[in-house]
Amino acid sequence: MIPNDAALLLIDHQSGLFQTVKDLDVPTLRRNAIALARLAKVTNIPTITTDSVPSGPNGPLIPEIKEILPELVYVPRNGEINAWDNPNFVKAVEATGKKTLIIAGTLTSVCMAFPTLSALSEGYKVYTVVDASGNWSKLATDVTLARVVQAGAIPIDTVAVISEVQKTWNRPDAMEFAAIFGDLMPNYGLLIESYQRALSEGQTSDGSKKGGV
């Protein structure tokens, strides 16, 4: 179970790198990365982002993450491929005071895997968000997951991350979670829409009519 004291690392979600992703469709990858940012916004999870040579073909970070989390910590790099090789990045992680890291990155084999392995070697507990990371082939992703799991990482998907952090629907921000799930899973969005319509037409949550017996 993901504890309440986790930090989120969104690494190299860049427009140029997205064009090399082949193991899942790019709109899904982008939507999942954005959903993690929205989760961090709702629950105040400290978030750190970084990019790899943004002035080159890797391109800039997708803008939605910064728009959702204007207060996030951005760490520029000096060409390091492994973000963990940048001392300022490690200092930013340490400054959160968290020992559990939720990591997603593009590309999976490098930008997600290398910091994951480095963090594990330094005693962090790491959840790797597979569907908020993208790679050049499914084979490469499969091999990478075998590698990081062997090192101690816990693979997880975006919906599971959000659900584990949410823990219960009995919370004042429950509808904010419902909105995130609805954008991730359109059919779930339809479920929420039909439920809200039923309520607006005078039906209570147990299916009985308002004012009825």
C-alpha positions, 0 to 999 in steps of 0.5 A: 500500500502506498503510504501517505508520505510519498513523493511523486517524480515525473521525469522527462515527459517531453514532447520529443520523447513522446514521439518515440513511444510505441508500447502504448498510445501517446494520448493515453500516456499523456492522460496518465501523466496528467492524472498523476499531476492532478492526484498530487494537486488534490492530495498535496503530494510533493512533486518534482519534475525534470527534463533531458536536454529540452533545447534539443530534439527531446523537446520541452516538458508537456505543459499540463503538468506545470499548469496543474502544479505551478508550485512543483519543484523543477530541476534542470539537468546538465546533460545527465541521462540518469536524473539521479546523477544530478546532485540538485535532483537528489537534494530536491528529493531529500528535501521532501523528507519522503522515503517512498517515491512514485516514479514515472518517466519517458522513456521507461528503460532509461528515464524511469528505470535509472532513477528507480534503480539509484533510489532503491540502492539508497534505501527508498521504496519505489513504485514505478507507474508503468502506464505513465511511462512510455517506451520504444517497444513492449519488449524493452518495457518487459525487460525493464520491468523485470530488471527494476522488480528484481531490484525491489521496485513495485510496478503499478498502474495509474488507476491503482496509484490514485485508488491507493492514495485515495483510500476511501470515498468517504472524504470531502474531495471524493468528487475530485477523484471521481473526475480524475477517474472519469477522464482516465476511464470514459466508461466510468465517467458515463457511470458518474454522469448517469448517477448524477443525473439520477440524483438531479431527477430526485432519486436518492443514492439507494435508488428510492425517490426523494420524499417516498416511503 
